[in-house]
Amino acid sequence: MHQSIEHLRADTTSVVVDVSRGIPVILHWGAALSQDPTQWQQGIPAHGTIDVVAPISMVPMHGDGFAGRPGLQVHRRGGRHWSPRFRAAEHAVTRIDGGLVLESRAIDEVSESEIIGRLHLADDGVLTASADFRNNSNSPVMLNSFTVTLPIVSGATELGVFAGRWSRELQLQRFSWPYGAWTSENRMGRTSHEHPPYLFALESSSDEWNGQVWGIHAAWSGNHSMYAEWMPDGRRYVQAGELFHPGEMCVYSGESLSAVDVIGVYSNSGLNGASRSFHREVRRRLPANARRVRPVHLNTWEAVYFSHDEERLSRLAEAAASVGVERFVLDDGWFGGRRNDQTGLGDWTVSSTVYPNGLAPLIAQVRNLGMEFGIWVEPEMANPDSDLLRAHPEWAATTDGYDPVMGRRQHVVDLTNPAAYEHVLSALDDLLTGHEITYVKWDMNRWHVQASGADGTAITHALTKAVYAMMDELRRRHRDVEFESCASGGGRIDFEILRRCERVWTSDCNDALERQLIQRGASMIIPAEVMGSHVGPSRSHTTGRRLSMELRGVTAMFGHMGVEADVSAMGEDELADLSHLVAVHKRFRALIHSGDAVRFETFDLTGGSALSHGVIASDRSEAIVAYVQLVTAQAAVPPPWRILGLDAARDYTVNLIPLTRATVPLSGTAADQPAWSSDSLAGRPQRVSGAFLRDIGLAPPAIWPESAVLVHLSGS
């Protein structure tokens, strides 16, 4: 078959595509190419196989002889048309949305179906791959899977994926790409803590700053599959997309189904380069409200839990305002009979018992103190002990004939039921219409297990779409209201929910040591301005560990900063230190929320005893960086603190930023400090070049475990 080649170009990336088969075949995705190749070798048949080498198309087909996992698995009644084969119809390349779009249509006359494949290469090199399946026949098609496949070069011999659990999300696991297939499947009804849909393919020599990295993300908030195969012929590919339950997806005559967007990023400058590309894509997708200054939060959960009391909350609001908080978020416990986690969920009306005068007096006080008011909801769930499910038990997404598997003493609400959807939407609309609420923390706290609709079929796909539709409709009605995606912490962090939310809750764990690693993983995929990060109580409620205000503050500083502690019970000194840290965050907030997040290799060089990270301005004019001592170092003198990514030819002033009101900003000082820190304290900070910081680095600070330092590098 004669090749028909299209070359999509960006500044740093080329995507070369053969469209002769209809479904796009990516021949090259990686470094920018200076010329157009005219012919590409796609493989030679091996002995003992068939006479063709089936390409790794965006949707590879078993019927073409592809030996890996098909991208489309379908059948009609009786098992017919289970292995379609498509041919080219037409294609076009257009410029749109700051990039190039290739769209190609492939048809199969036998099965009477077609596939539209799309590749969008943004000018900054981010690739978005998507596809549509259309049924042109008179009979329905059962669709078992429909995913997008991206080829990976044979030199990418390692995989990096995220593992985790509640309160320990986004832990990067890096390992050799195994021969055969590696797969991760999620059936929990949300992006999940355990198997989030992100994957990196890397050269073995790649690190944070060097080497080639390919990042892939299935942008979807429900069930998904990530699949990486090293085939017997040496080729490698990654397949990503939605995972369907048996019988969940039927495409009827004349209907279409879209595969989820698969985001691909290529970097020849290590994981930091891949992260920058992911961050650019998030920033493109975010709602317009996210472009305003991100206000510092106070969330009431770890301050009061379910013990709502107007006088206590009034004191909490006053204390929050005194330390510089800009938004007061009322968490779980404000509605219905919700005095604990066993009752009232689903009844979205203000509790007349706890708030006899409604929420208006508290909201008015919060507004008068100069803060915005936000509120917590969990619209997708309800307790059996609720007015909602007592009146409408059929609205629970259970399966007839089986005792439901409970989670957190609650059911999933079947929002695919029009009456249930309208009831929940109306309740939330009334809440926002009747109060000066500008922020909604939208939680989702239990898995989908045997979640069926009224007809007994699986509904996770439809439920996910219903959540999107409800968020979109609420935003249409209340354009100034912002949303946060929370799912028991970081269980729903993906690029499709971030079209609808200005913030994600990264983890329910506010332990600053745990958060250092959680946020290090999160920084690989999302920018700081959407990464919710709070100063928790001195004693963490998830680990029991006690940590200093300095460490809690510097950890929360590198995200969308907030406070989740009873500030009204803090002593004068602790309040003053918290106020100082909030002010430091505000001083550098514009830089943190617009620059390039970077991670330094200190973590690896010291065997896990310390780590370093920061944000560098896009024009390299300044940077804010942190050095965190987790545990005691093995070496008496740790290796130099090399700070890469700055302008090598520019000189930078090295300023130590105090983390407390004390004049000595090095918490837990253990020995004589390096000259650069002493000079900064003395008011004569050193100036060193970006090349020096890159090649030589600073002598690391001498600090106790569980402490940190913060440094501002200014090139002005």
C-alpha positions, 0 to 999 in steps of 0.5 A: 500500500502506497504511503501518504505522509503528513508531517505535523510540526511544532517547535520541539516536536514532530509527529509524522503520520501515514494516512493511507489506511484511513486510521492514522498510523504515527510513524514518528512522535518525538524530536522535531525533524528538519525534513519530510521523509518520503518513505518509512519502513514499517517492519519486515515479516518474520518467519513463522508469522503472517505475510504482513506487518500490521501497523500500530495505528491509533486504533489497531485492528486484529483484522489487519493482522495486528498481534497486540491488543486491538484498539476497537473490540466490537460485535453485533448480535450473534457475534457477527462483525467482531473483527472489522477492517477499515480503509481510507476515505478522506483526510485533511490537515487544518490549523486550529486552536493554536496548532495543527489538526489532522482528521482522517476518516476510515470506513468498513463497508462490511460492518457498515461502520467508520472511525474518525481519527484526530491528532491535534499537535499544539504549537508548544508540542502537546499532542491530543489524540482522539477518535470517534466510532460511528455505526452506520448500519440498521442494527446495534453494535456492542462495544467492548473497548475503544482506546487510543494507541500511541507508538513508543520508540524502542529506546524507551526501555523504562516505564514510570507510573503512579501507585498510591492509596488514600492519603498517599497518592501519586507515588512514582514507580519507575521500572524496566519495561517488561517483555510482553504487556504491562497493564493497569485497570481501574473500575472504581468509577473515578480517576482513583488513588490507586491507578491514576491514568498517567504513564511515562515511557523513558530512556534508561538514562533519563532523569529530571533534567536529561533524556527523552521522555514520553508522557501519556494521560487518558483524560477521563474521570471514570473507569480506565485502562492503561496498557503498555506492550513490548511486542515480540518484533521489538515494537512498543506502544501504549494504549489508553482509554476508557474501560467499559463494564460488560454490556455497558456500551451499545452504539445504536444505528446512526449513533457515534461514540467518542474515545476519551482524549489521550494527551501525549507529551514529548520531552528531550529534557527529562521529566521536568520538560514533560511536566511543563508540557502537561502543565501547559495543557492543564492551563489551556483547559482550565475555566476562565476563573482560574486565571485570577489570583488564587485566594488562600483558603481556610477549610473547616474540616480538621478544625471542627469536623462535624461539630458545627457551632455558629459561635465557634465558626465565627471565632474561626472566621475571625482568626482566619482573617487575622492571618491573611486567609482570603476564602472560608470554606465550610466543609461537611456537616452544615446540611440536613441531619448530617451530624456524623457520616451515617446520616443526612448525605443527599439532603442539600438544605441548611440544617435548621438545628445547627443554623436556626437563622440559616447560613446568611449570618455566617456568610455575612460575617465572612464577607465583612471580614474580607473573605469569600465563602465556599461550601462542601457538597457530595452530590453523587452520593447519599446515605440510606438514612436520608430524606432523599433515599427514604423518599426515592430508594429507586434512585440508589445505583444498585442492582436488583436481586443483590444486597448492595455492597456499601461504602462509607455508609452511603450509596451512589445516586443514579444521576442517569435517572432524569428525576434524580438528576433534576432533584440534585441539580435543583437543590444545588442551584437553590443553594447557590442562588440563595447564598453568596457562595463563590466556591464549591468543594465537590467531593466523591467519596465511594467507589462504584460497585455493581452500580446499575441503572433502572434497566440493570445495566452498568452506568459508570460511563453515563454517570461520569457524563452526568456529573460533567453535565451537572457541573457544566449547567451549574457553571452556566447558571452561576458563572462566578462560582469556582469548583474544586474536584475532591474524591477522598483527597486525590481520587479524581485528578484528570485533565477532563475534570479540570475543564470544569474545576479550578482546583483539585484536592491533592490528598486528605493527608496534611502531614507535611512530610507525606505531602512532600512526596505526594506533591512531588508526584502531583507536580509531574502532571498538574501546575501549582495553582490547581494543587490544593495544599493546606497547613494542617494542625501541628499533629496530623490526623492521618499519621499522628506525626507532629511537625513544625509550622515552618515545614507545614507552611513551606510545604503548603506554599508550593500549591494553591495554599490553604489552612486546615486547622483550628486557628482560633485555638492557636497561641499568639506565637503560632498565629504570628508564624502562620500569618508570616508564612501566608504573607510569604506565599502571597509575596511569591504567589504570582511566580509559583502560579505561573512559572515552571515547576522543577524538581532537583536531583538532591532527593536521589543523590542523598539516598532519600534523606532530602529533596529539593524543588521550586518554580522558575519564572518562564523568562528565567528572571527569578526562582523560588526554591526549597530544600527539605531535610526529610531524615538525617543524611547518611553523609556528614556533609551532603552533596552540593545543592545544584540548581538547574534551569536558570539563565547560565549567563545571568547573575542571581542574588541568593536570598534566604527567606525566613520561614518564621518571624525569627531573625534566624530563618534556618529551623533546627540549626545544627552547625555552622551554616554555609557562607551564602546563608550567613551573608544573606542573614547579614544583609549582603547576599551573594550574587552567583551566575546561573552557570555556577548554580547549575554546575557547582551549586550551593553548599546545602544548609545544615538543618535538622530532619523534618525542616526546610529552607526557602531561597529566592533567586533574583536576576534583577 
